[in-house]
Structures are given as structure tokens and as C-alpha cells.
Amino acid sequence: MERLLKISKLSNLIGLVAAWLLIFGFFWWRLPAFGSLRNLELLARQSTIVAMAALGMTLVIISGAIDLSVGSIVALVTIVIAWFLREGHGPWVSLLAGLGAGALCGLLNGTLITRLKVGPFIVTLGSLLIFRGIAKWIGDEQKIDAPATWLPSLLSTLPDERRWMIVPPGVWLMALFSALMAWLLSSTRFGRHVVAVGSNENAARLCGVPVERVRLVVFVLMGFFAALAGLMQFARLTVGDPTVAVGLELDVIAAVVIGGASLAGGQGSILGSLIGAFIMATIRAGSSQMGLATYVQEIVTGVIIVLAVTIDRVRVRKNS
């Protein structure tokens, strides 16, 4: 049985890579410059924000939950970082303040879900508005300009003297955290508990799994990775913006589901989510470089989300 599961996961990953190659090949055919090394670096940079958040969302969805507040956490983190920088604090203090704010948001979500026994959908739908409102309050409903620091270099185009890095530091940071999360999910007791809770919460509780504690840690990690996505968003914009990342949670959820995670819980992988994020970034970049209107890109993204959920439903029926 375990061997069949491994074969199924491998075939799913091969299918995802093949799908990305087809999409990439189409845009390369239409846009010869799309296959250049510079453009590949651009795709890596553009996928980092969604990919960072997808690391946390993968755990959330595998555990059988959902988090709709990701975009608002990202916006709040950009505001917190910019505010600390504007007040004269160094980049490291500002960075840590932003990460702490994101983790606290995740802690609040997890506490409400586990203590009040309210569904994750309702809690995170409410916190989506709360966190966005706090961001607008801190920024007085305006962007916060921040003094120049090294933070934007995390996701900026590499200058010629740093081409040896291949991709910016933020992309390498995302790869490092991806490896850590893949290890956490596949090789630790906590990872097995996350899968158990998502597969059958009642059975997991009867087997002695601390369900509430697992859910709380999962949402704190979600907040932390949403904060890292917010850091990358700040690096890209160099300002704190309370209106940024509206609808980002849909891209993140779509990337995770495209990557093979089931909205019913108990199934998913970090590598699959990363490929899903890269597929989303490739489609967005290709559509933009082809000059397609914004509304066309939004329609395409919506179609992808519907298709991803439909594929997930079909997959669940086949396994039941």
C-alpha cells in the first residue's frame, strides 16, 4: 500500500512538471525571449511570494483546514516593516517585527479555532477583515514610505557582479524553508500528526494525537510563512501598502491544490505546492508579456482555481 502511495505521488509530480513544461513551451513559442535566463530568474522571483505562503497553506490544507487571511497578513507585515523602518529602527529589527506580527496573526487564528471550536473558514474570513483593517489603521489608510535598506535586495534583479548567485537571496531562502518543511512533513512525528488530523480527526484523537495543539501550531506556522511572503512583498515594493495582496489567498490555495493537496485533508506535498506556485507565476508572467489585459488574466486565474478544485473533487471520489 505504501509503495502504491509513493508511485501515486511520483506520478502526480511528473504530471505537474509536464504541465508546467507545456505551459512554458507555449509561451516560449509565442515569445522567444520567454526562455531566456533573465526571464527564468523573473519567474523565480515572481513565484516566491506565493510559494512562501504556500508552504504554510500546505500544512493547513493537509490538516483539513483553510486560511483565507493570508493576503491581509501579507499587507499587515509590509506595513509593520515599513513603520519600524520609518521610526528609525534597523532592517533586522523591522524584519523580526514583521515576522512576529505574522506569527501572532496565526496564533490568533489558531486560538480562536481551537478554543472557541469555530470553523477555520469563518474565523479566517473574519480575521481577513480584521488584519486588513489593522494594516489600514497603522498606515492611516495610506502607503508608508521606508528609508533605503538592504531588504529590497532580497528579491530584486541580480546585478552583473552577483550573477553567480543565479537567483536573488529571497529565492534561496524560499528553497531552504521548502526543504525544511518537506522534512518536517515527511520525517517527523508532527508531520505524521498533521496528516492524521486531516485524514480523520476523530480517529486521530482516539489514537492520542493532540489535535488542538497540532492545529494551533499549524496556524502559527501559516502566520509565519505568510509573514515571510509579506517580507518578500515589501522587498518587491519597498513600501508598506495596506491594500496590497488582495486575493492572494486564492492564488496560494490554487497553487497548493494544483500541487496535489486535497481540500478534504490528509493529502499534499511541499514540492507539489512549489510546482503549483511556479505554474501560476508562469501563466501570469506569460499573459502579461503577451500584453493580455488584466481582466483576461483574472479570468484565466479564476478558471485555473475552478479546474483545480474540480480535479480535487474527482480525485477524492476515486479514492473513496
C-alpha positions as CSV (number, residue, x, y, z in Angstrom):
1,M,0.0,0.0,0.0
2,E,2.8,2.4,1.0
3,R,4.6,1.6,-2.3
4,L,1.4,2.4,-4.3
5,L,1.1,5.8,-2.5
6,K,4.7,6.6,-3.4
7,I,4.1,5.7,-7.0
8,S,0.9,7.8,-7.0
9,K,2.8,10.8,-5.6
10,L,5.6,10.4,-8.1
11,S,3.2,10.2,-11.0
12,N,1.4,13.3,-9.7
13,L,4.7,15.3,-9.6
14,I,5.7,14.1,-13.0
15,G,2.3,15.2,-14.3
16,L,2.8,18.6,-12.7
17,V,6.3,19.1,-14.3
18,A,4.9,18.0,-17.7
19,A,2.0,20.5,-17.3
20,W,4.5,23.3,-16.5
21,L,6.7,22.4,-19.4
22,L,3.7,22.5,-21.8
23,I,2.7,25.9,-20.4
24,F,6.2,27.2,-20.5
25,G,6.7,25.8,-24.0
26,F,3.6,27.6,-25.3
27,F,4.7,31.0,-24.1
28,W,8.2,30.3,-25.3
29,W,6.8,29.5,-28.7
30,R,4.8,32.8,-28.7
31,L,7.6,34.9,-27.1
32,P,11.1,33.8,-28.0
33,A,12.6,35.8,-25.1
34,F,10.4,33.9,-22.6
35,G,13.0,31.1,-22.4
36,S,16.0,33.4,-21.5
37,L,17.9,33.1,-18.3
38,R,16.8,36.6,-17.3
39,N,13.1,35.6,-17.7
40,L,13.6,32.4,-15.7
41,E,15.0,34.5,-12.9
42,L,12.0,36.7,-13.2
43,L,9.7,33.7,-12.9
44,A,11.6,32.5,-9.8
45,R,11.2,36.0,-8.2
46,Q,7.6,36.3,-9.1
47,S,6.7,32.9,-7.7
48,T,8.5,33.4,-4.4
49,I,5.7,35.4,-2.7
50,V,3.0,32.8,-3.5
51,A,5.4,29.9,-2.8
52,M,6.4,31.2,0.7
53,A,2.7,31.4,1.7
54,A,2.0,28.0,0.1
55,L,4.5,26.4,2.5
56,G,2.2,27.2,5.4
57,M,-1.0,26.7,3.4
58,T,0.1,23.2,2.5
59,L,0.2,22.2,6.2
60,V,-3.2,24.0,6.8
61,I,-4.9,22.1,3.9
62,I,-3.3,18.8,4.7
63,S,-4.7,19.2,8.3
64,G,-8.2,19.6,6.8
65,A,-8.5,23.4,7.4
66,I,-8.3,26.5,5.3
67,D,-6.9,30.0,5.8
68,L,-8.5,33.0,4.0
69,S,-6.5,35.7,5.8
70,V,-3.2,35.2,4.0
71,G,-3.4,38.3,1.8
72,S,-4.3,40.5,4.8
73,I,-1.4,39.2,6.8
74,V,0.9,39.9,3.9
75,A,-0.4,43.5,3.8
76,L,-0.1,43.9,7.5
77,V,3.5,42.7,7.6
78,T,4.6,45.2,4.8
79,I,3.0,48.0,6.9
80,V,4.7,46.8,10.1
81,I,8.2,46.6,8.5
82,A,7.8,50.0,6.8
83,W,6.6,51.6,10.0
84,F,9.5,50.3,12.1
85,L,12.0,51.4,9.4
86,R,10.4,54.9,9.2
87,E,10.7,55.2,13.0
88,G,14.4,54.7,12.8
89,H,14.8,51.0,13.6
90,G,17.3,48.9,11.7
91,P,16.3,46.4,9.0
92,W,16.8,43.4,11.2
93,V,14.6,44.8,14.0
94,S,12.0,45.7,11.4
95,L,12.2,42.3,9.7
96,L,11.7,40.5,13.0
97,A,8.8,42.8,14.0
98,G,7.1,41.8,10.7
99,L,7.7,38.1,11.2
100,G,6.4,38.4,14.8
101,A,3.3,40.2,13.6
102,G,2.5,37.4,11.1
103,A,3.1,34.7,13.7
104,L,0.8,36.5,16.2
105,C,-1.9,36.6,13.5
106,G,-1.5,32.9,13.0
107,L,-1.7,32.4,16.8
108,L,-4.9,34.4,17.0
109,N,-6.5,32.3,14.2
110,G,-5.4,29.1,15.8
111,T,-6.5,30.0,19.2
112,L,-10.0,31.1,18.1
113,I,-10.3,27.9,16.1
114,T,-9.2,25.5,18.8
115,R,-10.7,27.3,21.9
116,L,-14.0,28.5,20.5
117,K,-14.5,25.5,18.2
118,V,-15.3,27.8,15.3
119,G,-14.7,26.6,11.8
120,P,-11.4,27.8,10.1
121,F,-13.4,29.2,7.2
122,I,-15.4,31.5,9.4
123,V,-12.6,32.5,11.7
124,T,-10.2,33.3,8.9
125,L,-12.9,35.1,6.9
126,G,-13.4,37.4,9.9
127,S,-9.6,37.8,10.5
128,L,-9.1,38.7,6.9
129,L,-11.1,41.9,7.5
130,I,-9.6,42.4,11.0
131,F,-5.9,42.2,9.8
132,R,-6.6,44.3,6.7
133,G,-8.3,46.9,9.0
134,I,-5.3,47.0,11.4
135,A,-3.0,47.5,8.5
136,K,-5.0,50.4,7.2
137,W,-5.2,51.8,10.8
138,I,-1.4,51.7,11.3
139,G,-0.8,53.2,7.8
140,D,-3.6,55.8,8.2
141,E,-5.1,54.2,5.1
142,Q,-2.0,55.2,3.1
143,K,1.2,53.7,2.0
144,I,4.2,54.1,4.3
145,D,7.4,55.0,2.6
146,A,10.5,53.4,4.1
147,P,14.1,54.6,4.1
148,A,16.6,52.7,1.8
149,T,18.0,49.4,3.3
150,W,19.3,46.1,2.0
151,L,15.8,44.5,2.4
152,P,14.8,45.1,-1.3
153,S,17.8,43.2,-2.5
154,L,16.1,40.0,-1.2
155,L,14.0,39.9,-4.3
156,S,15.5,42.4,-6.7
157,T,17.1,41.6,-10.1
158,L,20.7,40.5,-9.6
159,P,23.3,43.0,-10.7
160,D,26.1,41.7,-13.0
161,E,28.6,41.3,-10.2
162,R,26.2,39.0,-8.3
163,R,25.1,36.8,-11.2
164,W,27.0,33.9,-9.6
165,M,24.1,33.6,-7.2
166,I,21.8,32.6,-10.2
167,V,18.7,33.9,-8.3
168,P,18.2,36.5,-5.6
169,P,18.6,35.7,-1.9
170,G,14.9,35.6,-1.3
171,V,14.5,32.7,-3.7
172,W,17.3,30.8,-2.0
173,L,15.6,31.5,1.3
174,M,12.3,30.1,0.0
175,A,14.2,26.9,-1.2
176,L,15.8,26.5,2.2
177,F,12.4,26.7,4.0
178,S,10.9,24.4,1.5
179,A,13.5,21.7,2.3
180,L,12.9,22.2,6.0
181,M,9.1,21.9,5.6
182,A,9.4,18.9,3.4
183,W,11.5,17.2,6.1
184,L,9.1,18.3,8.8
185,L,6.1,16.9,7.0
186,S,7.6,13.6,5.9
187,S,10.1,12.7,8.6
188,T,8.8,14.0,12.0
189,R,6.1,13.0,14.4
190,F,4.5,16.4,14.0
191,G,4.2,15.9,10.2
192,R,2.5,12.5,10.7
193,H,0.1,14.1,13.2
194,V,-0.8,16.8,10.7
195,V,-1.7,14.1,8.1
196,A,-3.6,12.1,10.7
197,V,-5.7,15.1,11.8
198,G,-6.5,15.9,8.2
199,S,-7.3,12.3,7.3
200,N,-9.7,11.6,10.2
201,E,-9.8,14.0,13.1
202,N,-11.8,11.7,15.4
203,A,-9.6,8.7,14.7
204,A,-6.5,10.8,15.3
205,R,-7.9,12.0,18.7
206,L,-8.7,8.4,19.7
207,C,-5.1,7.4,18.8
208,G,-3.8,10.0,21.2
209,V,-2.9,12.8,18.8
210,P,-3.2,16.2,20.4
211,V,-5.5,17.6,17.7
212,E,-5.9,21.1,19.2
213,R,-2.2,21.6,19.7
214,V,-1.4,20.4,16.2
215,R,-4.0,22.8,14.7
216,L,-2.6,25.7,16.8
217,V,1.0,25.0,15.6
218,V,-0.2,24.6,12.0
219,F,-1.8,28.1,12.1
220,V,1.2,29.7,13.8
221,L,3.4,28.3,11.0
222,M,0.9,29.6,8.5
223,G,1.2,33.1,10.0
224,F,5.0,32.8,10.0
225,F,5.1,31.8,6.3
226,A,2.6,34.5,5.4
227,A,4.9,36.9,7.2
228,L,7.8,35.7,5.1
229,A,5.6,36.3,2.0
230,G,4.9,39.8,3.3
231,L,8.7,40.3,3.7
232,M,9.2,39.4,0.1
233,Q,6.3,41.6,-0.9
234,F,7.9,44.5,0.9
235,A,11.2,43.7,-0.8
236,R,9.4,43.9,-4.1
237,L,7.5,47.1,-3.5
238,T,9.9,48.8,-1.0
239,V,6.9,50.4,0.7
240,G,4.3,49.3,3.2
241,D,0.9,49.1,1.5
242,P,-2.3,48.2,3.3
243,T,-4.1,47.5,0.0
244,V,-1.6,45.0,-1.4
245,A,-2.1,41.3,-1.8
246,V,-5.9,41.4,-2.1
247,G,-7.0,38.0,-3.3
248,L,-3.5,36.5,-2.8
249,E,-5.1,33.7,-0.6
250,L,-6.8,32.4,-3.7
251,D,-3.6,32.1,-5.7
252,V,-2.0,30.4,-2.7
253,I,-4.8,27.9,-2.3
254,A,-4.9,27.3,-6.0
255,A,-1.1,26.6,-6.1
256,V,-1.5,24.1,-3.2
257,V,-4.4,22.3,-4.8
258,I,-2.8,22.2,-8.2
259,G,0.2,20.7,-6.4
260,G,-1.9,17.7,-5.3
261,A,-3.2,18.7,-1.9
262,S,-6.8,17.7,-1.2
263,L,-9.3,20.2,0.3
264,A,-10.7,17.2,2.2
265,G,-7.4,17.0,4.1
266,G,-4.8,14.3,4.6
267,Q,-3.0,14.7,1.3
268,G,-0.4,17.1,-0.2
269,S,3.3,17.8,-0.6
270,I,5.6,20.7,-0.4
271,L,7.3,20.0,-3.7
272,G,3.9,19.8,-5.4
273,S,2.8,23.1,-3.9
274,L,6.0,24.8,-5.2
275,I,5.4,23.5,-8.7
276,G,1.8,24.7,-8.4
277,A,3.1,28.2,-7.5
278,F,5.6,28.1,-10.4
279,I,2.8,27.2,-12.8
280,M,0.7,30.1,-11.5
281,A,3.7,32.5,-11.9
282,T,4.4,31.3,-15.4
283,I,0.8,31.8,-16.5
284,R,0.7,35.3,-15.0
285,A,4.1,36.3,-16.5
286,G,3.3,34.9,-19.9
287,S,-0.1,36.5,-20.0
288,S,1.4,39.9,-19.0
289,Q,4.3,39.7,-21.5
290,M,1.8,38.8,-24.3
291,G,0.0,42.0,-23.5
292,L,-3.2,40.4,-22.3
293,A,-5.5,42.8,-20.4
294,T,-5.7,42.4,-16.6
295,Y,-9.3,41.2,-16.7
296,V,-8.2,38.4,-19.0
297,Q,-5.5,37.3,-16.5
298,E,-8.1,37.4,-13.7
299,I,-10.5,35.2,-15.8
300,V,-7.6,32.7,-16.5
301,T,-6.7,32.6,-12.8
302,G,-10.4,32.0,-11.9
303,V,-10.6,29.2,-14.4
304,I,-7.5,27.6,-13.0
305,I,-8.9,27.7,-9.5
306,V,-12.2,26.1,-10.6
307,L,-10.3,23.4,-12.5
308,A,-8.0,22.7,-9.6
309,V,-10.9,22.3,-7.2
310,T,-12.8,20.1,-9.8
311,I,-9.7,17.9,-10.2
312,D,-9.5,17.6,-6.4
313,R,-13.2,16.6,-6.1
314,V,-12.6,13.9,-8.8
315,R,-9.5,12.7,-7.0
316,V,-11.4,12.4,-3.7
317,R,-14.3,10.4,-5.3
318,K,-11.8,8.0,-6.9
319,N,-10.1,7.4,-3.5
320,S,-13.3,7.0,-1.6
